[in-house]
Amino acid sequence: MGKRNGRFGVAYGLLAFACAAPPAAEEPAIDTREPVAIMYIAAPSSKIHAAPSDSAPVLTSYGNGETVSLLATREEWAEVRTGYGSGWLRKEDLTSNKPSGGADAGGVRFRRRPSPIASVGGAKGDIVLEALVNTNGVVMNVTTMSNTTGSADLERRNREELGRAMFVPMIQGGQAKTFIYTYRVTY
């Protein structure tokens, strides 16, 4: 009888172990340290590494103008708070100056702004163009939405100039996005 109870005990133990709830997945710890400063990303895109090294795994990336909480610095590296703790980026990618945003709508910023095109023959009115901008900030296509100036030459020259513009990539949720930029010129 003892041998049978022993086997039953082992079987019961194995069954209890197999039915036990799996260990809970470990939640990443949120870094609750007080920030040393609030900084802004000054680079078009900045990789956030797991350690202060270019060879460390990249956790995420932040785009130009995004706000970060500075936690610490080490040589040319800065530790910043992320959604799941902290990470490291190069100090040269940070600025303490809040981006002005300027007159650019929707937070769009230029690397190279379209140059103004002078009116020809006293043309008056508006030209409205839309530029399709890729994830690198390069204009892929320009479409005329309206032209009340009556000047096909002004329209063509403004389209060409907008086509040469360069944008800072639009970053949302840590990823670069394509976008459409509306450009209005009034004569």
C-alpha positions as CSV (number, residue, x, y, z in Angstrom):
1,M,0.0,0.0,0.0
2,G,2.9,2.4,0.8
3,K,4.4,2.0,-2.7
4,R,1.0,2.8,-4.3
5,N,0.6,5.9,-2.2
6,G,4.1,7.0,-3.1
7,R,3.3,6.8,-6.8
8,F,0.1,8.6,-6.2
9,G,1.9,11.3,-4.3
10,V,4.4,11.8,-7.2
11,A,1.6,11.8,-9.8
12,Y,-0.3,14.3,-7.7
13,G,2.7,16.5,-7.3
14,L,3.4,16.4,-11.1
15,L,-0.2,17.2,-11.8
16,A,-0.2,20.1,-9.4
17,F,3.0,21.5,-11.0
18,A,1.6,21.2,-14.5
19,C,-1.6,23.0,-13.6
20,A,0.1,25.8,-11.7
21,A,-0.3,29.2,-13.3
22,P,2.7,30.1,-15.5
23,P,5.0,32.7,-14.0
24,A,3.8,36.2,-14.9
25,A,5.7,38.0,-17.6
26,E,8.0,40.5,-16.0
27,E,6.8,44.1,-16.7
28,P,9.5,46.5,-17.6
29,A,10.2,48.8,-14.7
30,I,9.4,52.4,-15.3
31,D,12.3,54.7,-14.3
32,T,10.9,57.0,-11.7
33,R,14.1,59.1,-11.1
34,E,13.6,62.8,-11.1
35,P,14.9,64.2,-14.4
36,V,18.0,66.5,-14.3
37,A,16.5,68.5,-17.2
38,I,13.9,68.5,-19.9
39,M,15.7,68.5,-23.3
40,Y,14.7,68.3,-27.0
41,I,16.0,66.1,-29.8
42,A,18.0,68.3,-32.1
43,A,18.9,65.6,-34.7
44,P,16.5,64.6,-37.5
45,S,16.3,61.2,-35.8
46,S,18.1,59.9,-32.7
47,K,18.6,56.2,-31.8
48,I,18.0,55.3,-28.2
49,H,20.4,52.5,-27.2
50,A,20.1,50.0,-24.2
51,A,23.6,51.1,-23.1
52,P,26.0,54.1,-23.8
53,S,27.5,52.5,-26.9
54,D,26.7,52.6,-30.6
55,S,27.0,48.8,-30.7
56,A,24.3,48.4,-27.9
57,P,20.8,47.3,-29.1
58,V,18.5,50.1,-30.3
59,L,15.4,50.3,-28.1
60,T,13.6,53.0,-30.0
61,S,14.2,56.3,-31.8
62,Y,13.0,59.9,-31.3
63,G,12.5,62.6,-33.9
64,N,13.6,66.2,-34.1
65,G,11.8,68.4,-31.6
66,E,10.5,65.6,-29.4
67,T,10.8,66.2,-25.6
68,V,12.9,63.9,-23.4
69,S,13.6,63.7,-19.7
70,L,17.4,63.8,-19.1
71,L,18.3,61.4,-16.3
72,A,22.1,61.3,-16.4
73,T,25.1,61.9,-18.6
74,R,28.3,59.9,-19.1
75,E,31.0,61.3,-21.3
76,E,29.4,61.9,-24.8
77,W,26.2,60.0,-23.8
78,A,23.0,61.1,-22.2
79,E,20.5,58.8,-20.4
80,V,16.8,59.6,-21.1
81,R,13.6,58.2,-19.9
82,T,11.7,55.9,-22.3
83,G,8.3,54.3,-22.1
84,Y,9.8,51.2,-20.5
85,G,12.7,52.5,-18.4
86,S,15.6,54.4,-19.8
87,G,18.0,54.4,-22.7
88,W,21.1,56.2,-24.0
89,L,21.7,58.6,-26.9
90,R,24.5,60.8,-28.0
91,K,24.6,64.2,-26.1
92,E,25.1,66.0,-29.4
93,D,21.6,64.9,-30.4
94,L,20.1,67.1,-27.6
95,T,19.3,70.8,-27.2
96,S,17.9,72.7,-24.3
97,N,16.2,75.1,-26.8
98,K,12.5,74.4,-27.3
99,P,11.8,74.2,-31.0
100,S,10.0,77.3,-32.1
101,G,7.8,75.5,-34.7
102,G,7.8,78.9,-36.6
103,A,5.1,79.4,-39.1
104,D,5.2,75.8,-40.3
105,A,1.8,74.2,-39.9
106,G,1.4,70.9,-38.0
107,G,4.9,70.9,-36.6
108,V,6.4,70.4,-40.0
109,R,10.0,71.8,-40.2
110,F,12.2,72.3,-43.2
111,R,15.8,71.4,-43.6
112,R,15.7,73.4,-46.9
113,R,12.8,75.8,-47.2
114,P,11.4,76.6,-50.7
115,S,12.8,80.0,-51.9
116,P,10.2,82.7,-52.8
117,I,9.4,83.1,-56.4
118,A,9.0,86.7,-57.5
119,S,5.8,87.6,-59.3
120,V,6.0,88.2,-63.1
121,G,3.9,90.6,-65.0
122,G,2.1,91.9,-61.9
123,A,0.2,88.6,-61.4
124,K,-2.1,88.6,-58.4
125,G,-3.8,85.7,-56.6
126,D,-2.9,82.5,-54.8
127,I,-1.2,79.3,-55.8
128,V,-1.9,76.3,-53.6
129,L,0.3,73.2,-53.9
130,E,0.4,69.9,-52.1
131,A,3.7,68.0,-51.7
132,L,3.8,64.3,-50.9
133,V,6.8,63.9,-48.5
134,N,8.4,60.5,-47.8
135,T,9.8,59.2,-44.5
136,N,13.2,60.7,-45.2
137,G,11.7,64.2,-45.7
138,V,12.2,64.2,-49.5
139,V,9.4,65.6,-51.7
140,M,8.2,62.8,-53.9
141,N,5.4,64.6,-55.8
142,V,3.9,68.1,-56.1
143,T,0.3,68.6,-57.2
144,T,-1.4,71.9,-57.9
145,M,-4.6,72.3,-56.0
146,S,-5.5,75.8,-57.3
147,N,-4.0,78.7,-59.2
148,T,-5.9,82.0,-59.3
149,T,-2.9,84.1,-60.6
150,G,-3.5,83.1,-64.2
151,S,0.2,82.5,-64.6
152,A,1.3,79.0,-65.7
153,D,4.9,80.1,-65.4
154,L,4.5,81.1,-61.7
155,E,2.8,77.9,-61.0
156,R,5.6,75.8,-62.7
157,R,8.4,77.7,-60.9
158,N,6.7,77.3,-57.5
159,R,6.1,73.6,-58.1
160,E,9.8,73.2,-59.0
161,E,10.9,75.1,-55.9
162,L,8.7,73.1,-53.6
163,G,10.0,69.9,-55.2
164,R,13.5,70.9,-54.1
165,A,12.5,71.5,-50.5
166,M,13.8,69.2,-47.8
167,F,11.8,68.4,-44.6
168,V,12.7,67.1,-41.2
169,P,11.1,63.7,-41.1
170,M,7.7,63.6,-39.4
171,I,8.0,61.2,-36.4
172,Q,4.9,59.8,-34.7
173,G,5.1,57.1,-32.1
174,G,8.9,56.7,-32.7
175,Q,8.4,56.0,-36.4
176,A,8.9,58.2,-39.5
177,K,5.7,58.8,-41.5
178,T,4.9,60.0,-45.0
179,F,2.8,63.2,-45.0
180,I,1.2,65.7,-47.3
181,Y,2.3,69.4,-46.9
182,T,0.1,72.2,-48.2
183,Y,2.0,75.2,-49.5
184,R,0.2,78.5,-50.3
185,V,1.8,81.4,-52.1
186,T,0.0,84.7,-52.3
187,Y,0.9,87.3,-54.9
